[in-house]
Amino acid sequence: MKENLTWMNLPQEYSTDASKYVIIPISYEKDLTFGTGTSKGPEAIIKASKHLEYYDDQFDCEPFEKGIKVQPQLNLNDSPPEEMVDAIANSIPNKFIIALGGDHATTIGTVKGLEEYHEEFSVIQFDAHADFRDSWNGSNLNHACVAKQISKKHSILQIGIRSMDVDEKKQLDQTDNVHIIKAYNFNLELIKSILPKLHQKVFITIDVDAFDPSVIRNTGTPEPGGLLWNQVIKTLELIFQEKQVIGSDITEFAPNKDYDAEAYALAKLVYKILALDYSNTK
C-alpha cells in the first residue's frame, strides 16, 4: 500500500501528527485455518473509505474534524509470529487507534502495545470463533489462540461466538474472566448485565466473521448464523455509553471476490466507531 493513502482522501490538515484518531494498517497472515487473503484487507478498506460521507447521520457528527491519520502499513507477512507481535506493539501510539488486520493474531500485538499506556483494561471481542486454543500449527501466537493469550492479562467479553473445539469449551468453562454471548443467544440486555464485570477501559476487537455471511462473506472462516449490521452497531453504541473505549481493531477481511460493498461496509464500521467516540467524548 502506498504510504500517502489517506482516510477518506481527507485534506492534509485533517491528517497530521496532531490528529486524534490513528489508523494502523497491518498486512499479516500466517498458518490460516481455511481461506486466505486477509493481508490485503487493510488496503481495500482504506481505499473504500474515500466514498464515505463526512457526516454520520446516525450519531450526528463529523469525526474527521478531530483528524484521522493513517500510519504507513506494517508489512509483516515474512515475520515470525514473535517479531510480528513486537513490531505491532512498538507501532501503537498513545492515541485512539483503529488497527486494520491482517489475521486476528495481530490483535495480540495491538493489545501488547496498548498495555504501555493503559494499566488496566478489558477486551470485548466480536467473533464467530472462541479463539481459545493453547496453540495452533505449532504457535501460541496464531489467530486461533488470540483470546487465550489475551485472557492471561485481561478479562474478555466475547460476542457472536458460534464455533469452538470441545477442548476450548472445557477451558472456557473453567475460566472466570471470559464471558461469552453466543450469536444464537444474542441479547442487548444480557450484554448490558455483563459490562459491569469488565474494567472501565475497554479495547474492542472485531473479527469480521462475527457478521453473518449475508453481511461479510470475504473472510477467512465464514460461519452461518452470525450478527447483522444493526446488532453490531447497537452493541457498539451500548459499549461506548457504558465504558471508556481506548481503541479498536478490525481483522480477518479477505478481499477475494466481489468485495467492494464489503470493503465499503467495513470502512463505514471504522467511521461509526470514530463517530461513537466523537459523540461520547465531546
C-alpha positions, 0 to 999 in steps of 0.5 A: 500500500502506498504510504500517502493513502489517506482516510477518506482522501481527507485534506492534509490538515485533517491528517497530521501528527496532531490528529486524534484518531490513528489508523494502523494498517497491518498486512499479516497472515500466517498458518490460516485455518481455511481461506486466505487473503486477509493481508490485503484487507487493510488496503481495500478498506482504506481505499473504500473509505474515500466514498464515505460521507463526512457526516454520520447521520446516525450519531450526528457528527463529523469525526474527521474534524478531530483528524484521522491519520493513517500510519504507513502499513506494517508489512509483516507477512515474512515475520515470525509470529514473535517479531510480528507481535513486537513490531505491532506493539512498538507501532501503537501510539498513545492515541485512539487507534483503529488497527486494520488486520491482517489475521486476528493474531495481530490483535495480540500485538495491538493489545501488547502495545496498548498495555504501555499506556493503559494499566488496566483494561478489558477486551470485548471481542466480536467473533464467530470463533472462541479463539481459545486454543493453547496453540495452533500449527505449532504457535501460541501466537496464531489467530486461533489462540488470540483470546487465550493469550489475551485472557492471561492479562485481561478479562474478555467479553466475547460476542457472536461466538458460534464455533469452538473445539470441545477442548476450548469449551472445557477451558472456557468453562473453567475460566472466570474472566471470559464471558461469552454471548453466543450469536444464537443467544444474542441479547442487548440486555444480557450484554448490558448485565455483563459490562459491569464485570469488565474494567472501565477501559475497554479495547474492542476487537472485531473479527469480521466473521462475527457478521453473518455471511449475508453481511461479510462473506470475504473472510477467512472462516465464514460461519452461518448464523452470525450478527447483522449490521444493526446488532453490531452497531447497537452493541457498539453504541451500548459499549461506548455509553457504558465504558471508556473505549481506548481503541479498536481493531478490525481483522480477518477481511479477505478481499477475494471476490466481489468485495467492494460493498464489503470493503465499503461496509467495513470502512463505514464500521471504522467511521461509526466507531470514530463517530461513537467516540466523537459523540461520547467524548465531546 
